[in-house]
């Protein structure tokens, strides 16, 4: 599933290409895709895109009059541009024709992805959006500590909980915990303040490095330009269960946390 770095990479790639472009048509939208009661196809025609931004794992197209189109890529969703009028690839469920002769496409092999048009007040009432926790990039230690330190849940489960911190998924939780030297099963309320400070620094540095690398391409993810990310080439623990730790040589172990396969080093992550 695309996490914060992947969605941020897509948003940054689309921002200069979509800002100022006007939607001239919606030649295709799958019935399963649009959420809510608004007629998305009719309401976006003639509207000019003011910008592209991300919140958590959601990507937004910003329209005038306080309307936004929200995309949740889920497992296999992709967004990109193609010349208008060309036959679309397999599993393309939305096409927005633009006034420069290109079309924005939403492709999703597994059909878990969603999109919808929201007015500002509608967006605030959407439970998934309303309950998102703070963004990890730029987050200060005081807020991070408040989100984590009083909770009994295992630290990885807390990082995965979008109500606690927005945008973190399995990859970046594992990598950040390894860099901070914290065992993923440690309860949040048992992590010392100085270790929480180290975890926040590790989380932010891992995310920033992943964005700079264009994200992690393991299976389906591609950037808006159709390129693969490269951060997967630097994974220390994610997906490496049974292999030697790159730092100490100990065999990496796997367990389940919050239903997700979790990889860690029992020697480097003893706390």
C-alpha positions, 0 to 999 in steps of 0.5 A: 500500500502506498504510504506517506512517501509514495503519496507525497512523491505522486503529489509533488509530481502532479502539482506542476502538471495539474495546477491551472489545468481545467477539466474538459471531460470525464470520459470514464468513471467506474461506478464502484469508484466515486464515493458519496452522493455528488455527481462527480463526473458532472461537477468537475467539468469546467473546473480548474485545478488550483493545486495538489496536496497530501494529507496522511495517505490521501491525495487531493486535487484542490478546486475553487469554491472549497471543493476537493477531490480526494483519492485513497490509493489503498493497495494498488492505486496509481495516478498519472497522466497520458495523452487524451484520446488514447486507449486506456490501460487495463484497470483504469477506472477514472479518466479526467480530460484536461485542457492541455490535451492530457488525461489524468488517470486513476488505475487500480488493479484490485479495485480497493481505491476510492475517490470522491468530491467533497465540499469543505464541510463534507470533508470535515464530516468524513470520519476517515479524514476527521480522525486523522492524527498529526502529520509526522513531517514537521511534528514537534516532540511535545505533540509526538510524546502526547500521542504516544506516551500515555498509550499501552498499545505496542509502539508499532501498532500505535505508529500504524494507527492513522488516528495517532500519526497520519501516513505511516504504514508497515514499511516505514514503521519497521524501518523507523523502529529499527533506526531508533533501536526500539522493539516493535512490541514495546508498549508506548507508555514504557518508552523513555522520553529520550527514546521517544525523541530518538524515534521521532527523529528516526521517523522523520529522517526515514520519511524524508529519505524515502521521499527523496528516493521517490518512495519504495517500489515493491510491487505496484507503486510507480511515481506520477511519471511511471518510474519506480522508487528506489528506497526499497534498495536501502531497507534494513529490516522490512521484508528481510525476515531470516536474513542477517541484520546489516548492522550486527549480523544477527538473524532478523526475526518476524512477528505479527503486530496489529495483524501486520508482518513485522521484521526486527533485529532482536539484538539492535532493537532490545528496548 
